[in-house]
Amino acid sequence: MNIHLHNADVVAIIALALLGALLLAIRFRPMTWRGIVVEAILANAAAIAAVVAIEAIVS
């Protein structure tokens, strides 16, 4: 399985990460900077996984 990320994929990753971070922030309302960092990392990991999964399905 070869995965090739192009510009549109990177934009999708960023958009999904921002949306995920916003939804997590609304849901859990972190009070510390560590909570915000953990949410951002989780949102980015989920966004990358979503784009890779879509790329695998389309390819």
PDB file of N, H, CA, C and O in Angstrom:
ATOM      1  N   MET A   1       0.850  -1.175   0.000  1.00  0.00           N
ATOM      2  CA  MET A   1       0.000   0.000   0.000  1.00  0.00           C
ATOM      3  C   MET A   1       0.897   1.239   0.000  1.00  0.00           C
ATOM      4  O   MET A   1       1.544   1.554   0.999  1.00  0.00           O
ATOM      5  N   ASN A   2       0.920   1.917  -1.112  1.00  0.00           N
ATOM      6  H   ASN A   2       0.395   1.661  -1.923  1.00  0.00           H
ATOM      7  CA  ASN A   2       1.701   3.152  -1.218  1.00  0.00           C
ATOM      8  C   ASN A   2       0.797   4.343  -0.902  1.00  0.00           C
ATOM      9  O   ASN A   2      -0.279   4.487  -1.480  1.00  0.00           O
ATOM     10  N   ILE A   3       1.240   5.182   0.008  1.00  0.00           N
ATOM     11  H   ILE A   3       2.115   5.065   0.478  1.00  0.00           H
ATOM     12  CA  ILE A   3       0.466   6.365   0.391  1.00  0.00           C
ATOM     13  C   ILE A   3       1.223   7.597  -0.086  1.00  0.00           C
ATOM     14  O   ILE A   3       2.377   7.821   0.280  1.00  0.00           O
ATOM     15  N   HIS A   4       0.549   8.389  -0.908  1.00  0.00           N
ATOM     16  H   HIS A   4      -0.389   8.207  -1.206  1.00  0.00           H
ATOM     17  CA  HIS A   4       1.147   9.620  -1.431  1.00  0.00           C
ATOM     18  C   HIS A   4       0.275  10.789  -0.985  1.00  0.00           C
ATOM     19  O   HIS A   4      -0.878  10.903  -1.403  1.00  0.00           O
ATOM     20  N   LEU A   5       0.816  11.642  -0.151  1.00  0.00           N
ATOM     21  H   LEU A   5       1.752  11.549   0.188  1.00  0.00           H
ATOM     22  CA  LEU A   5       0.073  12.809   0.307  1.00  0.00           C
ATOM     23  C   LEU A   5       0.408  13.996  -0.584  1.00  0.00           C
ATOM     24  O   LEU A   5       1.575  14.340  -0.772  1.00  0.00           O
ATOM     25  N   HIS A   6      -0.623  14.610  -1.124  1.00  0.00           N
ATOM     26  H   HIS A   6      -1.571  14.331  -0.971  1.00  0.00           H
ATOM     27  CA  HIS A   6      -0.457  15.782  -1.976  1.00  0.00           C
ATOM     28  C   HIS A   6      -0.940  17.017  -1.225  1.00  0.00           C
ATOM     29  O   HIS A   6      -1.334  16.931  -0.062  1.00  0.00           O
ATOM     30  N   ASN A   7      -0.905  18.157  -1.894  1.00  0.00           N
ATOM     31  H   ASN A   7      -0.585  18.226  -2.838  1.00  0.00           H
ATOM     32  CA  ASN A   7      -1.293  19.411  -1.242  1.00  0.00           C
ATOM     33  C   ASN A   7      -2.723  19.368  -0.721  1.00  0.00           C
ATOM     34  O   ASN A   7      -2.997  19.848   0.379  1.00  0.00           O
ATOM     35  N   ALA A   8      -3.629  18.801  -1.497  1.00  0.00           N
ATOM     36  H   ALA A   8      -3.406  18.412  -2.390  1.00  0.00           H
ATOM     37  CA  ALA A   8      -5.027  18.732  -1.066  1.00  0.00           C
ATOM     38  C   ALA A   8      -5.161  17.853   0.180  1.00  0.00           C
ATOM     39  O   ALA A   8      -5.986  18.128   1.051  1.00  0.00           O
ATOM     40  N   ASP A   9      -4.361  16.813   0.261  1.00  0.00           N
ATOM     41  H   ASP A   9      -3.691  16.590  -0.446  1.00  0.00           H
ATOM     42  CA  ASP A   9      -4.401  15.945   1.443  1.00  0.00           C
ATOM     43  C   ASP A   9      -3.903  16.681   2.675  1.00  0.00           C
ATOM     44  O   ASP A   9      -4.463  16.524   3.760  1.00  0.00           O
ATOM     45  N   VAL A  10      -2.865  17.476   2.520  1.00  0.00           N
ATOM     46  H   VAL A  10      -2.411  17.603   1.639  1.00  0.00           H
ATOM     47  CA  VAL A  10      -2.333  18.245   3.651  1.00  0.00           C
ATOM     48  C   VAL A  10      -3.361  19.272   4.121  1.00  0.00           C
ATOM     49  O   VAL A  10      -3.528  19.478   5.323  1.00  0.00           O
ATOM     50  N   VAL A  11      -4.042  19.913   3.185  1.00  0.00           N
ATOM     51  H   VAL A  11      -3.906  19.746   2.208  1.00  0.00           H
ATOM     52  CA  VAL A  11      -5.094  20.874   3.544  1.00  0.00           C
ATOM     53  C   VAL A  11      -6.226  20.162   4.267  1.00  0.00           C
ATOM     54  O   VAL A  11      -6.776  20.688   5.235  1.00  0.00           O
ATOM     55  N   ALA A  12      -6.578  18.963   3.800  1.00  0.00           N
ATOM     56  H   ALA A  12      -6.132  18.536   3.014  1.00  0.00           H
ATOM     57  CA  ALA A  12      -7.633  18.190   4.464  1.00  0.00           C
ATOM     58  C   ALA A  12      -7.207  17.798   5.877  1.00  0.00           C
ATOM     59  O   ALA A  12      -8.017  17.848   6.803  1.00  0.00           O
ATOM     60  N   ILE A  13      -5.950  17.409   6.049  1.00  0.00           N
ATOM     61  H   ILE A  13      -5.292  17.367   5.296  1.00  0.00           H
ATOM     62  CA  ILE A  13      -5.445  17.058   7.380  1.00  0.00           C
ATOM     63  C   ILE A  13      -5.547  18.257   8.318  1.00  0.00           C
ATOM     64  O   ILE A  13      -6.002  18.124   9.454  1.00  0.00           O
ATOM     65  N   ILE A  14      -5.130  19.415   7.849  1.00  0.00           N
ATOM     66  H   ILE A  14      -4.760  19.523   6.926  1.00  0.00           H
ATOM     67  CA  ILE A  14      -5.183  20.622   8.684  1.00  0.00           C
ATOM     68  C   ILE A  14      -6.626  20.976   9.032  1.00  0.00           C
ATOM     69  O   ILE A  14      -6.928  21.303  10.179  1.00  0.00           O
ATOM     70  N   ALA A  15      -7.514  20.911   8.045  1.00  0.00           N
ATOM     71  H   ALA A  15      -7.269  20.645   7.112  1.00  0.00           H
ATOM     72  CA  ALA A  15      -8.919  21.244   8.293  1.00  0.00           C
ATOM     73  C   ALA A  15      -9.556  20.271   9.281  1.00  0.00           C
ATOM     74  O   ALA A  15     -10.275  20.686  10.190  1.00  0.00           O
ATOM     75  N   LEU A  16      -9.293  18.979   9.101  1.00  0.00           N
ATOM     76  H   LEU A  16      -8.710  18.642   8.362  1.00  0.00           H
ATOM     77  CA  LEU A  16      -9.845  17.983  10.026  1.00  0.00           C
ATOM     78  C   LEU A  16      -9.265  18.140  11.427  1.00  0.00           C
ATOM     79  O   LEU A  16      -9.974  17.967  12.418  1.00  0.00           O
ATOM     80  N   ALA A  17      -7.978  18.466  11.510  1.00  0.00           N
ATOM     81  H   ALA A  17      -7.402  18.606  10.705  1.00  0.00           H
ATOM     82  CA  ALA A  17      -7.355  18.663  12.819  1.00  0.00           C
ATOM     83  C   ALA A  17      -7.964  19.859  13.539  1.00  0.00           C
ATOM     84  O   ALA A  17      -8.245  19.785  14.735  1.00  0.00           O
ATOM     85  N   LEU A  18      -8.167  20.949  12.828  1.00  0.00           N
ATOM     86  H   LEU A  18      -7.939  21.009  11.856  1.00  0.00           H
ATOM     87  CA  LEU A  18      -8.766  22.132  13.451  1.00  0.00           C
ATOM     88  C   LEU A  18     -10.208  21.852  13.882  1.00  0.00           C
ATOM     89  O   LEU A  18     -10.625  22.259  14.966  1.00  0.00           O
ATOM     90  N   LEU A  19     -10.960  21.164  13.039  1.00  0.00           N
ATOM     91  H   LEU A  19     -10.622  20.833  12.158  1.00  0.00           H
ATOM     92  CA  LEU A  19     -12.333  20.823  13.395  1.00  0.00           C
ATOM     93  C   LEU A  19     -12.364  19.880  14.591  1.00  0.00           C
ATOM     94  O   LEU A  19     -13.172  20.051  15.504  1.00  0.00           O
ATOM     95  N   GLY A  20     -11.486  18.892  14.583  1.00  0.00           N
ATOM     96  H   GLY A  20     -10.830  18.753  13.841  1.00  0.00           H
ATOM     97  CA  GLY A  20     -11.422  17.960  15.705  1.00  0.00           C
ATOM     98  C   GLY A  20     -11.032  18.645  16.996  1.00  0.00           C
ATOM     99  O   GLY A  20     -11.608  18.363  18.047  1.00  0.00           O
ATOM    100  N   ALA A  21     -10.059  19.543  16.934  1.00  0.00           N
ATOM    101  H   ALA A  21      -9.590  19.772  16.081  1.00  0.00           H
ATOM    102  CA  ALA A  21      -9.636  20.276  18.126  1.00  0.00           C
ATOM    103  C   ALA A  21     -10.769  21.147  18.653  1.00  0.00           C
ATOM    104  O   ALA A  21     -10.970  21.248  19.864  1.00  0.00           O
ATOM    105  N   LEU A  22     -11.502  21.770  17.749  1.00  0.00           N
ATOM    106  H   LEU A  22     -11.339  21.688  16.766  1.00  0.00           H
ATOM    107  CA  LEU A  22     -12.636  22.601  18.168  1.00  0.00           C
ATOM    108  C   LEU A  22     -13.713  21.762  18.834  1.00  0.00           C
ATOM    109  O   LEU A  22     -14.241  22.141  19.880  1.00  0.00           O
ATOM    110  N   LEU A  23     -14.040  20.624  18.234  1.00  0.00           N
ATOM    111  H   LEU A  23     -13.611  20.316  17.385  1.00  0.00           H
ATOM    112  CA  LEU A  23     -15.065  19.759  18.821  1.00  0.00           C
ATOM    113  C   LEU A  23     -14.628  19.201  20.169  1.00  0.00           C
ATOM    114  O   LEU A  23     -15.435  19.116  21.094  1.00  0.00           O
ATOM    115  N   LEU A  24     -13.352  18.817  20.290  1.00  0.00           N
ATOM    116  H   LEU A  24     -12.696  18.885  19.538  1.00  0.00           H
ATOM    117  CA  LEU A  24     -12.852  18.330  21.573  1.00  0.00           C
ATOM    118  C   LEU A  24     -12.861  19.433  22.623  1.00  0.00           C
ATOM    119  O   LEU A  24     -13.190  19.182  23.783  1.00  0.00           O
ATOM    120  N   ALA A  25     -12.504  20.649  22.228  1.00  0.00           N
ATOM    121  H   ALA A  25     -12.237  20.852  21.286  1.00  0.00           H
ATOM    122  CA  ALA A  25     -12.492  21.768  23.168  1.00  0.00           C
ATOM    123  C   ALA A  25     -13.903  22.093  23.652  1.00  0.00           C
ATOM    124  O   ALA A  25     -14.104  22.422  24.821  1.00  0.00           O
ATOM    125  N   ILE A  26     -14.867  22.001  22.756  1.00  0.00           N
ATOM    126  H   ILE A  26     -14.703  21.734  21.807  1.00  0.00           H
ATOM    127  CA  ILE A  26     -16.254  22.257  23.151  1.00  0.00           C
ATOM    128  C   ILE A  26     -16.745  21.160  24.091  1.00  0.00           C
ATOM    129  O   ILE A  26     -17.455  21.428  25.061  1.00  0.00           O
ATOM    130  N   ARG A  27     -16.358  19.929  23.792  1.00  0.00           N
ATOM    131  H   ARG A  27     -15.781  19.712  23.004  1.00  0.00           H
ATOM    132  CA  ARG A  27     -16.848  18.782  24.574  1.00  0.00           C
ATOM    133  C   ARG A  27     -16.214  18.708  25.972  1.00  0.00           C
ATOM    134  O   ARG A  27     -16.919  18.535  26.966  1.00  0.00           O
ATOM    135  N   PHE A  28     -14.893  18.838  26.042  1.00  0.00           N
ATOM    136  H   PHE A  28     -14.320  18.978  25.235  1.00  0.00           H
ATOM    137  CA  PHE A  28     -14.199  18.576  27.300  1.00  0.00           C
ATOM    138  C   PHE A  28     -13.766  19.834  28.052  1.00  0.00           C
ATOM    139  O   PHE A  28     -13.514  19.754  29.254  1.00  0.00           O
ATOM    140  N   ARG A  29     -13.669  20.974  27.404  1.00  0.00           N
ATOM    141  H   ARG A  29     -13.873  21.038  26.427  1.00  0.00           H
ATOM    142  CA  ARG A  29     -13.292  22.243  28.024  1.00  0.00           C
ATOM    143  C   ARG A  29     -12.060  22.115  28.926  1.00  0.00           C
ATOM    144  O   ARG A  29     -12.176  22.206  30.148  1.00  0.00           O
ATOM    145  N   PRO A  30     -10.886  21.906  28.332  1.00  0.00           N
ATOM    146  CA  PRO A  30      -9.677  21.743  29.146  1.00  0.00           C
ATOM    147  C   PRO A  30      -9.331  23.033  29.888  1.00  0.00           C
ATOM    148  O   PRO A  30      -9.523  24.132  29.368  1.00  0.00           O
ATOM    149  N   MET A  31      -8.824  22.887  31.095  1.00  0.00           N
ATOM    150  H   MET A  31      -8.668  21.994  31.518  1.00  0.00           H
ATOM    151  CA  MET A  31      -8.491  24.050  31.915  1.00  0.00           C
ATOM    152  C   MET A  31      -6.989  24.317  31.973  1.00  0.00           C
ATOM    153  O   MET A  31      -6.574  25.410  32.359  1.00  0.00           O
ATOM    154  N   THR A  32      -6.175  23.346  31.600  1.00  0.00           N
ATOM    155  H   THR A  32      -6.512  22.458  31.287  1.00  0.00           H
ATOM    156  CA  THR A  32      -4.728  23.529  31.677  1.00  0.00           C
ATOM    157  C   THR A  32      -4.126  23.478  30.282  1.00  0.00           C
ATOM    158  O   THR A  32      -4.761  23.014  29.334  1.00  0.00           O
ATOM    159  N   TRP A  33      -2.907  23.955  30.170  1.00  0.00           N
ATOM    160  H   TRP A  33      -2.391  24.331  30.939  1.00  0.00           H
ATOM    161  CA  TRP A  33      -2.239  23.937  28.869  1.00  0.00           C
ATOM    162  C   TRP A  33      -1.907  22.513  28.463  1.00  0.00           C
ATOM    163  O   TRP A  33      -1.838  22.214  27.271  1.00  0.00           O
ATOM    164  N   ARG A  34      -1.700  21.632  29.429  1.00  0.00           N
ATOM    165  H   ARG A  34      -1.756  21.875  30.397  1.00  0.00           H
ATOM    166  CA  ARG A  34      -1.436  20.223  29.099  1.00  0.00           C
ATOM    167  C   ARG A  34      -2.655  19.581  28.462  1.00  0.00           C
ATOM    168  O   ARG A  34      -2.524  18.795  27.523  1.00  0.00           O
ATOM    169  N   GLY A  35      -3.828  19.904  28.957  1.00  0.00           N
ATOM    170  H   GLY A  35      -3.934  20.542  29.719  1.00  0.00           H
ATOM    171  CA  GLY A  35      -5.059  19.397  28.364  1.00  0.00           C
ATOM    172  C   GLY A  35      -5.243  19.868  26.935  1.00  0.00           C
ATOM    173  O   GLY A  35      -5.691  19.115  26.071  1.00  0.00           O
ATOM    174  N   ILE A  36      -4.892  21.121  26.698  1.00  0.00           N
ATOM    175  H   ILE A  36      -4.528  21.733  27.400  1.00  0.00           H
ATOM    176  CA  ILE A  36      -4.992  21.671  25.339  1.00  0.00           C
ATOM    177  C   ILE A  36      -4.006  20.979  24.408  1.00  0.00           C
ATOM    178  O   ILE A  36      -4.343  20.671  23.265  1.00  0.00           O
ATOM    179  N   VAL A  37      -2.790  20.734  24.888  1.00  0.00           N
ATOM    180  H   VAL A  37      -2.516  20.984  25.816  1.00  0.00           H
ATOM    181  CA  VAL A  37      -1.779  20.050  24.070  1.00  0.00           C
ATOM    182  C   VAL A  37      -2.215  18.623  23.756  1.00  0.00           C
ATOM    183  O   VAL A  37      -2.071  18.169  22.621  1.00  0.00           O
ATOM    184  N   VAL A  38      -2.739  17.920  24.734  1.00  0.00           N
ATOM    185  H   VAL A  38      -2.857  18.289  25.656  1.00  0.00           H
ATOM    186  CA  VAL A  38      -3.200  16.548  24.504  1.00  0.00           C
ATOM    187  C   VAL A  38      -4.343  16.534  23.497  1.00  0.00           C
ATOM    188  O   VAL A  38      -4.378  15.678  22.614  1.00  0.00           O
ATOM    189  N   GLU A  39      -5.274  17.467  23.619  1.00  0.00           N
ATOM    190  H   GLU A  39      -5.246  18.163  24.337  1.00  0.00           H
ATOM    191  CA  GLU A  39      -6.371  17.551  22.659  1.00  0.00           C
ATOM    192  C   GLU A  39      -5.854  17.821  21.253  1.00  0.00           C
ATOM    193  O   GLU A  39      -6.325  17.211  20.293  1.00  0.00           O
ATOM    194  N   ALA A  40      -4.899  18.720  21.122  1.00  0.00           N
ATOM    195  H   ALA A  40      -4.517  19.216  21.902  1.00  0.00           H
ATOM    196  CA  ALA A  40      -4.352  19.043  19.807  1.00  0.00           C
ATOM    197  C   ALA A  40      -3.659  17.829  19.190  1.00  0.00           C
ATOM    198  O   ALA A  40      -3.802  17.568  17.995  1.00  0.00           O
ATOM    199  N   ILE A  41      -2.913  17.091  20.002  1.00  0.00           N
ATOM    200  H   ILE A  41      -2.796  17.303  20.973  1.00  0.00           H
ATOM    201  CA  ILE A  41      -2.231  15.896  19.491  1.00  0.00           C
ATOM    202  C   ILE A  41      -3.251  14.843  19.069  1.00  0.00           C
ATOM    203  O   ILE A  41      -3.100  14.222  18.017  1.00  0.00           O
ATOM    204  N   LEU A  42      -4.281  14.639  19.876  1.00  0.00           N
ATOM    205  H   LEU A  42      -4.404  15.143  20.731  1.00  0.00           H
ATOM    206  CA  LEU A  42      -5.320  13.677  19.509  1.00  0.00           C
ATOM    207  C   LEU A  42      -6.054  14.093  18.238  1.00  0.00           C
ATOM    208  O   LEU A  42      -6.341  13.253  17.385  1.00  0.00           O
ATOM    209  N   ALA A  43      -6.357  15.370  18.105  1.00  0.00           N
ATOM    210  H   ALA A  43      -6.124  16.053  18.797  1.00  0.00           H
ATOM    211  CA  ALA A  43      -7.048  15.847  16.912  1.00  0.00           C
ATOM    212  C   ALA A  43      -6.180  15.665  15.673  1.00  0.00           C
ATOM    213  O   ALA A  43      -6.680  15.264  14.622  1.00  0.00           O
ATOM    214  N   ASN A  44      -4.881  15.957  15.784  1.00  0.00           N
ATOM    215  H   ASN A  44      -4.475  16.283  16.638  1.00  0.00           H
ATOM    216  CA  ASN A  44      -3.988  15.782  14.644  1.00  0.00           C
ATOM    217  C   ASN A  44      -3.845  14.317  14.268  1.00  0.00           C
ATOM    218  O   ASN A  44      -3.840  13.980  13.083  1.00  0.00           O
ATOM    219  N   ALA A  45      -3.730  13.445  15.254  1.00  0.00           N
ATOM    220  H   ALA A  45      -3.734  13.718  16.216  1.00  0.00           H
ATOM    221  CA  ALA A  45      -3.618  12.010  14.964  1.00  0.00           C
ATOM    222  C   ALA A  45      -4.883  11.495  14.280  1.00  0.00           C
ATOM    223  O   ALA A  45      -4.808  10.703  13.341  1.00  0.00           O
ATOM    224  N   ALA A  46      -6.034  11.944  14.750  1.00  0.00           N
ATOM    225  H   ALA A  46      -6.094  12.588  15.514  1.00  0.00           H
ATOM    226  CA  ALA A  46      -7.291  11.526  14.136  1.00  0.00           C
ATOM    227  C   ALA A  46      -7.420  12.060  12.712  1.00  0.00           C
ATOM    228  O   ALA A  46      -7.908  11.357  11.827  1.00  0.00           O
ATOM    229  N   ALA A  47      -6.991  13.285  12.489  1.00  0.00           N
ATOM    230  H   ALA A  47      -6.595  13.857  13.207  1.00  0.00           H
ATOM    231  CA  ALA A  47      -7.064  13.865  11.149  1.00  0.00           C
ATOM    232  C   ALA A  47      -6.150  13.123  10.177  1.00  0.00           C
ATOM    233  O   ALA A  47      -6.546  12.833   9.048  1.00  0.00           O
ATOM    234  N   ILE A  48      -4.943  12.819  10.609  1.00  0.00           N
ATOM    235  H   ILE A  48      -4.621  13.054  11.526  1.00  0.00           H
ATOM    236  CA  ILE A  48      -4.016  12.083   9.743  1.00  0.00           C
ATOM    237  C   ILE A  48      -4.569  10.698   9.446  1.00  0.00           C
ATOM    238  O   ILE A  48      -4.500  10.235   8.307  1.00  0.00           O
ATOM    239  N   ALA A  49      -5.114  10.035  10.452  1.00  0.00           N
ATOM    240  H   ALA A  49      -5.170  10.411  11.377  1.00  0.00           H
ATOM    241  CA  ALA A  49      -5.693   8.704  10.242  1.00  0.00           C
ATOM    242  C   ALA A  49      -6.868   8.757   9.270  1.00  0.00           C
ATOM    243  O   ALA A  49      -7.021   7.866   8.434  1.00  0.00           O
ATOM    244  N   ALA A  50      -7.692   9.785   9.373  1.00  0.00           N
ATOM    245  H   ALA A  50      -7.568  10.509  10.052  1.00  0.00           H
ATOM    246  CA  ALA A  50      -8.841   9.914   8.470  1.00  0.00           C
ATOM    247  C   ALA A  50      -8.392  10.119   7.029  1.00  0.00           C
ATOM    248  O   ALA A  50      -8.936   9.498   6.116  1.00  0.00           O
ATOM    249  N   VAL A  51      -7.416  10.975   6.822  1.00  0.00           N
ATOM    250  H   VAL A  51      -6.974  11.479   7.564  1.00  0.00           H
ATOM    251  CA  VAL A  51      -6.947  11.236   5.454  1.00  0.00           C
ATOM    252  C   VAL A  51      -6.249  10.010   4.881  1.00  0.00           C
ATOM    253  O   VAL A  51      -6.433   9.694   3.705  1.00  0.00           O
ATOM    254  N   VAL A  52      -5.455   9.317   5.684  1.00  0.00           N
ATOM    255  H   VAL A  52      -5.305   9.574   6.638  1.00  0.00           H
ATOM    256  CA  VAL A  52      -4.791   8.101   5.205  1.00  0.00           C
ATOM    257  C   VAL A  52      -5.819   7.024   4.874  1.00  0.00           C
ATOM    258  O   VAL A  52      -5.663   6.304   3.888  1.00  0.00           O
ATOM    259  N   ALA A  53      -6.864   6.907   5.687  1.00  0.00           N
ATOM    260  H   ALA A  53      -6.990   7.492   6.488  1.00  0.00           H
ATOM    261  CA  ALA A  53      -7.904   5.926   5.403  1.00  0.00           C
ATOM    262  C   ALA A  53      -8.641   6.249   4.106  1.00  0.00           C
ATOM    263  O   ALA A  53      -8.907   5.359   3.298  1.00  0.00           O
ATOM    264  N   ILE A  54      -8.965   7.512   3.913  1.00  0.00           N
ATOM    265  H   ILE A  54      -8.749   8.235   4.569  1.00  0.00           H
ATOM    266  CA  ILE A  54      -9.636   7.911   2.669  1.00  0.00           C
ATOM    267  C   ILE A  54      -8.720   7.684   1.469  1.00  0.00           C
ATOM    268  O   ILE A  54      -9.169   7.220   0.421  1.00  0.00           O
ATOM    269  N   GLU A  55      -7.448   8.010   1.622  1.00  0.00           N
ATOM    270  H   GLU A  55      -7.083   8.387   2.473  1.00  0.00           H
ATOM    271  CA  GLU A  55      -6.471   7.790   0.556  1.00  0.00           C
ATOM    272  C   GLU A  55      -6.350   6.305   0.225  1.00  0.00           C
ATOM    273  O   GLU A  55      -6.223   5.939  -0.943  1.00  0.00           O
ATOM    274  N   ALA A  56      -6.389   5.454   1.239  1.00  0.00           N
ATOM    275  H   ALA A  56      -6.493   5.752   2.188  1.00  0.00           H
ATOM    276  CA  ALA A  56      -6.295   4.006   1.015  1.00  0.00           C
ATOM    277  C   ALA A  56      -7.549   3.482   0.308  1.00  0.00           C
ATOM    278  O   ALA A  56      -7.463   2.597  -0.544  1.00  0.00           O
ATOM    279  N   ILE A  57      -8.698   4.026   0.663  1.00  0.00           N
ATOM    280  H   ILE A  57      -8.768   4.745   1.355  1.00  0.00           H
ATOM    281  CA  ILE A  57      -9.945   3.580   0.037  1.00  0.00           C
ATOM    282  C   ILE A  57      -9.995   4.006  -1.424  1.00  0.00           C
ATOM    283  O   ILE A  57     -10.396   3.228  -2.289  1.00  0.00           O
ATOM    284  N   VAL A  58      -9.591   5.236  -1.695  1.00  0.00           N
ATOM    285  H   VAL A  58      -9.266   5.868  -0.992  1.00  0.00           H
ATOM    286  CA  VAL A  58      -9.668   5.777  -3.065  1.00  0.00           C
ATOM    287  C   VAL A  58      -8.629   5.129  -3.966  1.00  0.00           C
ATOM    288  O   VAL A  58      -8.890   4.906  -5.148  1.00  0.00           O
ATOM    289  N   SER A  59      -7.462   4.827  -3.430  1.00  0.00           N
ATOM    290  H   SER A  59      -7.250   5.008  -2.469  1.00  0.00           H
ATOM    291  CA  SER A  59      -6.391   4.264  -4.256  1.00  0.00           C
ATOM    292  C   SER A  59      -6.657   2.832  -4.634  1.00  0.00           C
ATOM    293  O   SER A  59      -5.848   2.216  -5.329  1.00  0.00           O
TER     294      SER A  59
END
